[in-house]
Amino acid sequence: MIEEKQLQLDIHTHTLASGHAYGTIRENAQAAAERGLRLLGISDHAPGIPGTCDPIYFRNLEVVPRNLFGVRLLLGSEINILNGGGLSLEERVLSCLDYRIAGVHSLCYDLGTVGRNTEDMLAVIQNPWVDAIVHPDARAVDLDYREIVPAAGEHHTLLELNNSSLTHPTKGERCRDNYREMLSLCRQYQVPVILGSDAHDPSAVGALGGVLELVNEMDFPEALVMNLDHETFLAFLAQKHEKLGLE
């Protein structure tokens, strides 16, 4: 059984730059330090979400320190998946990021059939720029996990268990059930997962209790949970980024 104190990283967090979140990079980093995290990812929303920042914000992230309060920082973005499997940031901006996560948001995506949604998601999973798919749980889109999970394994794209999804007022239980199905398939195909808080306030940074409970309930293999060793996660990113010619 995995305990919360074993978790070393949270890469799905937002700051004021997202337009609907309420902390700064430094406040998030301090919260991460207080939770005992070793690695924190800041993943502010890409254009397409009302109120979020302009692409120039991401192109200037090099000026931000990569270590605050003893916590290593990775600065990335939560990119919108578009109809047809495209992304809402151009490659010239993607190349400025430390990492990239992508997810469906109803503000930027016209929902279709499970088959069409899955086809678009598969295109994104195969995109070498994308490191992880976030909230693939029916909060925003219905998917066929029998296709999604093996594809994620083949293309070394992480699948997220999103803690915030479990508290959705109308879809929380459905998300929980879908994660059970996804975890069963991930075990079968030996596909790793990553736990994400989707924090929009510093108080939620590293808050992964809900999805951790689900992982433990399923007796999911610890070796397939990427949050337990920040060095393992960094090695995963390095392997993916080497194929892109990034350092």
C-alpha positions in Angstrom: 0.0 0.0 0.0 1.3 3.4 -1.0 1.3 6.1 1.7 0.9 9.8 0.9 4.3 10.6 2.4 5.9 8.5 -0.3 4.7 10.8 -3.1 7.4 13.0 -4.4 5.9 15.0 -7.2 2.8 16.7 -8.6 3.0 18.0 -12.2 -0.6 19.2 -12.7 -0.9 22.6 -10.9 -2.0 26.1 -12.0 -1.2 29.7 -11.0 -2.7 33.1 -11.5 -1.5 33.0 -15.1 -4.2 30.5 -16.0 -6.9 33.2 -15.3 -9.0 31.1 -12.9 -6.4 29.9 -10.4 -5.4 31.7 -7.2 -1.7 31.3 -6.4 1.7 32.3 -7.7 4.5 30.0 -8.8 6.3 30.8 -5.5 3.2 30.1 -3.4 2.7 26.8 -5.2 6.4 25.9 -4.6 6.2 26.7 -0.9 3.0 24.6 -0.6 4.9 21.7 -2.3 7.8 22.1 0.1 5.4 22.0 3.0 3.9 18.7 1.7 7.4 17.2 1.3 7.4 17.1 -2.5 10.7 16.9 -4.3 9.4 18.0 -7.7 6.6 20.4 -8.8 5.3 21.0 -12.2 3.5 24.3 -13.1 1.1 23.6 -16.0 -0.8 26.8 -16.7 -3.5 26.6 -19.3 -2.6 27.2 -23.0 -4.6 29.7 -25.0 -8.2 28.7 -25.7 -9.3 28.8 -22.0 -10.8 32.2 -21.3 -8.5 34.5 -19.2 -5.3 32.5 -19.6 -2.0 33.9 -20.7 -0.6 34.7 -24.1 1.9 32.4 -25.7 4.7 34.9 -24.9 4.3 33.9 -21.2 5.5 30.4 -22.0 8.3 31.6 -24.3 9.7 33.6 -21.4 9.7 30.8 -18.7 13.5 30.6 -18.9 13.7 33.5 -16.5 12.0 31.6 -13.7 14.2 29.8 -11.1 14.1 26.0 -11.4 14.5 25.5 -7.6 12.4 27.2 -5.0 12.1 26.4 -1.3 14.2 23.2 -2.0 11.7 22.0 -4.6 12.8 21.4 -8.2 10.5 23.1 -10.6 9.4 22.1 -14.1 7.5 24.7 -16.1 5.1 23.4 -18.7 1.6 23.9 -19.9 -1.8 22.1 -19.9 -2.5 22.2 -23.7 -6.0 21.9 -25.1 -6.7 18.9 -27.4 -8.6 20.2 -30.5 -11.0 18.4 -32.7 -9.0 16.3 -35.2 -6.3 15.6 -32.6 -4.5 18.9 -32.8 -3.0 21.0 -30.0 -3.6 24.6 -29.0 0.1 25.6 -28.9 2.5 25.8 -31.8 5.7 23.8 -31.8 7.8 27.0 -31.5 6.1 27.5 -28.1 6.0 23.8 -27.1 9.8 23.7 -27.5 10.2 26.4 -24.7 8.5 24.2 -22.1 10.1 21.7 -19.7 7.1 19.3 -20.2 3.7 19.2 -21.8 0.4 17.7 -20.7 -2.7 17.7 -22.8 -6.4 17.3 -22.1 -9.9 17.9 -23.5 -11.8 20.9 -22.3 -15.3 21.5 -23.5 -14.6 25.2 -24.1 -12.2 24.1 -26.9 -13.5 20.8 -28.1 -16.8 19.8 -29.7 -17.7 16.4 -28.1 -18.5 13.6 -30.5 -19.1 9.9 -30.3 -16.8 7.7 -28.2 -15.2 6.5 -31.4 -14.4 10.0 -32.7 -13.3 11.2 -29.3 -11.0 8.2 -29.0 -9.6 8.7 -32.5 -8.6 12.3 -31.6 -7.1 11.2 -28.3 -5.0 8.5 -30.1 -3.6 11.2 -32.4 -2.5 13.2 -29.4 -1.0 10.2 -27.6 1.1 9.5 -30.7 2.3 13.1 -30.8 5.9 13.1 -29.6 5.5 16.6 -28.0 2.9 15.3 -25.5 4.2 13.7 -22.2 0.9 13.0 -20.5 -2.8 12.9 -21.1 -4.7 14.6 -18.2 -8.2 13.8 -16.8 -9.0 11.1 -19.4 -12.0 10.2 -17.2 -15.3 11.3 -18.7 -15.4 14.6 -16.8 -15.0 16.2 -20.2 -14.9 13.4 -22.7 -15.9 9.8 -23.1 -13.2 7.4 -24.3 -12.6 3.8 -25.2 -9.8 2.7 -22.7 -9.3 -0.6 -24.6 -7.7 1.5 -27.3 -6.3 4.4 -25.2 -4.2 2.3 -22.7 -2.2 0.1 -25.1 -1.5 3.1 -27.3 -0.2 5.1 -24.3 2.1 2.2 -23.5 3.4 2.0 -27.1 4.1 5.7 -27.4 5.4 6.2 -23.8 2.7 8.8 -23.0 1.6 8.8 -19.4 -2.1 8.6 -18.4 -3.2 10.8 -15.4 -5.4 10.0 -12.5 -6.9 13.4 -11.7 -7.7 14.0 -8.1 -10.0 16.9 -8.9 -12.2 14.8 -11.2 -13.3 12.6 -8.2 -15.0 15.6 -6.6 -16.9 16.7 -9.7 -20.5 17.4 -8.5 -22.2 15.3 -11.2 -19.5 13.1 -12.8 -17.3 12.3 -9.9 -18.5 8.7 -9.4 -18.4 8.0 -13.1 -14.8 9.3 -13.3 -14.0 6.9 -10.4 -15.5 4.0 -12.2 -13.7 4.8 -15.4 -10.4 5.0 -13.5 -11.0 1.5 -12.2 -11.3 0.3 -15.8 -8.3 2.3 -16.9 -6.2 1.0 -14.0 -7.1 -2.6 -14.8 -6.0 -2.2 -18.3 -2.8 -0.4 -17.3 -2.0 -3.3 -15.1 -2.6 -5.7 -17.9 -0.5 -3.8 -20.4 2.1 -2.6 -17.8 1.4 1.1 -18.6 2.5 3.6 -16.0 0.2 6.3 -14.6 0.8 9.6 -12.9 -1.3 11.1 -10.2 -2.2 14.8 -10.6 -3.9 17.2 -8.2 -5.1 19.7 -10.9 -4.6 22.3 -8.1 -6.0 25.8 -8.8 -5.0 27.1 -5.3 -1.8 26.4 -3.4 -3.8 24.6 -0.7 -4.5 21.8 -3.2 -0.9 21.3 -4.4 0.1 17.7 -3.8 -3.4 16.8 -2.6 -3.6 13.4 -4.2 -5.4 11.5 -1.5 -8.5 10.6 -3.6 -6.6 9.0 -6.5 -4.1 7.4 -4.1 -7.0 5.7 -2.3 -8.2 4.4 -5.7 -4.7 3.1 -6.6 -4.5 1.3 -3.3 -8.0 -0.1 -3.6 -7.1 -1.6 -7.0 -3.8 -2.9 -5.5 -2.1 -1.3 -8.5 1.6 -2.0 -8.8 3.8 0.6 -7.2 6.3 0.3 -10.0 3.7 1.8 -12.4 3.0 4.9 -10.3 5.4 7.7 -11.5 4.9 9.9 -8.4 7.0 7.7 -6.1 10.4 8.7 -7.5 11.1 12.1 -9.0 14.3 10.8 -10.6 12.4 8.1 -12.4 10.0 10.7 -13.7 12.8 12.9 -14.9 14.5 10.0 -16.6 11.1 9.3 -18.4 11.0 12.9 -19.6 14.6 12.8 -20.7 14.0 9.7 -22.8 10.9 11.2 -24.5 12.6 14.6 -25.1 15.7 13.0 -26.6 13.6 11.9 -29.5 12.6 15.5 -30.1 16.2 16.7 -29.9 15.6 18.6 -26.7 17.9 18.7 -23.8 
